[in-house]
Amino acid sequence: MTTYRVGFLGIGPRGLSQARAYALHPRVELAAICDVDAERLAAAAGEFGVERTYADFRAMLDAEDLDVVNIPTRTDLHAPLTIGVLEHRAPKAVVVEKPMATSLSDADRMVELAAAARTRLAVHHQMRTTPTFQVAERLIDQGAIGPLTSIKIRGKGYYGGYDMLNIGTHLLNGARRFAGQARSVTAMCLTGGRPTTAADVIEGPYGFGLLAGEDISAVYEFDGGLHAFAEMHRRSQSDSGWVHLKLYGEDGALCLYNSRQLFIRRGRDSCVGRVPWETYELDDADRILHGCDYVDHAGGDLWMAEETVRALDDDREHECSGLEGRAVMEMMDGAWVSHFSRARVDFPLPRGDHPLRRELAAAGLPDPDPERSKLRYADWLPGELARIQTA
Ligand SMILES: NC(=O)c1ccc[n+]([C@@H]2O[C@H](COP(=O)([O-])OP(=O)(O)OC[C@H]3O[C@@H](n4cnc5c(N)ncnc54)[C@H](O)[C@@H]3O)[C@@H](O)[C@H]2O)c1
């Protein structure tokens, strides 16, 4: 059986988490690490016993015969680094963190370059590879909740635009697993309780790029006729406990609660409260992978690593492919296009500038302060709340 040589481009908190998962995988060799931060590089090299470290990713690609390159950096670096890797020396697979880019045009370029290089591009939407998703799909196929009727997703209670880009990207990608290709979206954004305007287009935290809307409500219509209702609303406190993806059927429902647990309602909910939610206990065979129990590794990175290995073994697209990642970006941009045009918007979206940059230009407003993009969310939010109060 092939052992795949993996290199890391960036070894911050997300890189460490992914590398720890690869370290548990018997088919992976953690071959090399690259980071411009010498301290992080040395600490990670020590933790994983990796001797070959680099400050320059091109030097890493030249010296190492890597099968997989993981890119867990801040969001605005996803596209330039993925493009840099694909143009310099393309490996068999590139696994980039989510959201895959800060503009649809960059996502297009990443997908095109990967296809030209015959590289499998994947976006780290690991939730979709987890046991709870696999079991939910099996239960649906077995008819446990009857034919699907609708999907509901809810974010973490962050500022809506950021919630959509950060958490919604996982949930929309998850919804696609069950509903397929989205056909259209109708959405509404509120900021400070009033309809979001071009003056509310802001620079998001930590390189997430342009965003708008403190509360975003969106209805997606899918090819198969299903609808998904998305709630990305800022709460008084953000919390993982808010996150869910609910799948409703004619004869029951499933709730992937924060992707870690699975709940089921066995029966038609024709009378509120008559059919309670029960925990659906996963079997050992579903939970345990390479001796690791999902209960103890619920972040899901090991299952994402497994899917990367299997996709390479089978020479097929990754479950969380770049194509899926790009479709999710289109769904998120579509929510803004719909809000600002006050209309239902069909997919695919016409290409061009970022839809929020177009709104700024149409209103004669300059680009928002780029300095804000240096702040992490917790430091970014107070300034935005103060801006809303004085607007
Ligand atoms: N999939 C998930 O569940 C999940 C969870 C949390 C965060 N994320 C994503 O992770 C990303 C942020 O990750 P983080 O907090 O670890 O970021 P970070 O900025 O703390 O770490 C990134 C590392 O990359 C390094 N780096 C940047 N440019 C480089 C270059 N040119 N060459 C080599 N190294 C370089 C930095 O020095 C840093 O050490 C975001 O995109 C976020 O959306 C995903």
The ligand as a Tripos MOL2 file, in Angstrom:
@<TRIPOS>MOLECULE
LIG
   44    48     1     0     0
SMALL
NO_CHARGES

@<TRIPOS>ATOM
      1 N1        -11.4670   23.6000    9.0670 N.am      1 LIG1
      2 C1        -11.6470   24.0510   10.2830 C.2       1 LIG1
      3 O1        -12.3170   23.4310   11.0980 O.2       1 LIG1
      4 C2        -11.0190   25.3510   10.7040 C.ar      1 LIG1
      5 C3        -11.0620   25.7530   12.0510 C.ar      1 LIG1
      6 C4        -10.4640   26.9530   12.3930 C.ar      1 LIG1
      7 C5         -9.8210   27.7270   11.4310 C.ar      1 LIG1
      8 N2         -9.8170   27.3120   10.1250 N.ar      1 LIG1
      9 C6         -9.1440   28.1190    9.0800 C.3       1 LIG1
     10 O2         -7.7650   28.1420    9.3700 O.3       1 LIG1
     11 C7         -7.1990   29.3570    8.8970 C.3       1 LIG1
     12 C8         -6.3810   30.0170    9.9880 C.3       1 LIG1
     13 O3         -5.4910   29.0870   10.5310 O.3       1 LIG1
     14 P1         -4.5340   29.4940   11.7510 P.3       1 LIG1
     15 O4         -5.3450   30.1310   12.8000 O.co2     1 LIG1
     16 O5         -3.6940   28.3180   12.0630 O.co2     1 LIG1
     17 O6         -3.6470   30.6320   11.0300 O.3       1 LIG1
     18 P2         -2.2880   31.2640   11.5220 P.3       1 LIG1
     19 O7         -2.1310   32.5410   10.7580 O.co2     1 LIG1
     20 O8         -2.1910   31.3260   13.0140 O.co2     1 LIG1
     21 O9         -1.1850   30.2010   11.0490 O.3       1 LIG1
     22 C9         -0.7700   30.1210    9.7140 C.3       1 LIG1
     23 C10         0.7180   29.8480    9.6430 C.3       1 LIG1
     24 O10         1.1080   29.9550    8.2720 O.3       1 LIG1
     25 C11         2.3520   30.6120    8.2130 C.3       1 LIG1
     26 N3          2.5640   31.2090    6.8910 N.ar      1 LIG1
     27 C12         1.8870   32.2500    6.3470 C.ar      1 LIG1
     28 N4          2.3940   32.5360    5.1280 N.ar      1 LIG1
     29 C13         3.3700   31.6320    4.8800 C.ar      1 LIG1
     30 C14         4.2400   31.4100    3.7830 C.ar      1 LIG1
     31 N5          4.2230   32.1790    2.6850 N.pl3     1 LIG1
     32 N6          5.1330   30.4170    3.8780 N.ar      1 LIG1
     33 C15         5.1800   29.6390    4.9820 C.ar      1 LIG1
     34 N7          4.3800   29.8100    6.0490 N.ar      1 LIG1
     35 C16         3.4830   30.7880    6.0000 C.ar      1 LIG1
     36 C17         2.2990   31.6390    9.3370 C.3       1 LIG1
     37 O11         3.5950   32.0680    9.7380 O.3       1 LIG1
     38 C18         1.5450   30.8730   10.4210 C.3       1 LIG1
     39 O12         2.4130   30.2010   11.3120 O.3       1 LIG1
     40 C19        -8.3500   30.2280    8.4190 C.3       1 LIG1
     41 O13        -8.4260   30.1850    7.0270 O.3       1 LIG1
     42 C20        -9.5760   29.5590    9.0430 C.3       1 LIG1
     43 O14       -10.7470   29.7120    8.2600 O.3       1 LIG1
     44 C21       -10.3980   26.1360    9.7700 C.ar      1 LIG1
@<TRIPOS>BOND
     1     1     2 1
     2     2     3 2
     3     2     4 1
     4     4     5 ar
     5     4    44 ar
     6     5     6 ar
     7     6     7 ar
     8     7     8 ar
     9     8     9 1
    10     8    44 ar
    11     9    10 1
    12     9    42 1
    13    10    11 1
    14    11    12 1
    15    11    40 1
    16    12    13 1
    17    13    14 1
    18    14    15 2
    19    14    16 1
    20    14    17 1
    21    17    18 1
    22    18    19 2
    23    18    20 1
    24    18    21 1
    25    21    22 1
    26    22    23 1
    27    23    24 1
    28    23    38 1
    29    24    25 1
    30    25    26 1
    31    25    36 1
    32    26    27 ar
    33    26    35 ar
    34    27    28 ar
    35    28    29 ar
    36    29    30 ar
    37    29    35 ar
    38    30    31 1
    39    30    32 ar
    40    32    33 ar
    41    33    34 ar
    42    34    35 ar
    43    36    37 1
    44    36    38 1
    45    38    39 1
    46    40    41 1
    47    40    42 1
    48    42    43 1
@<TRIPOS>SUBSTRUCTURE
     1 LIG1         1 GROUP 0 **** ****
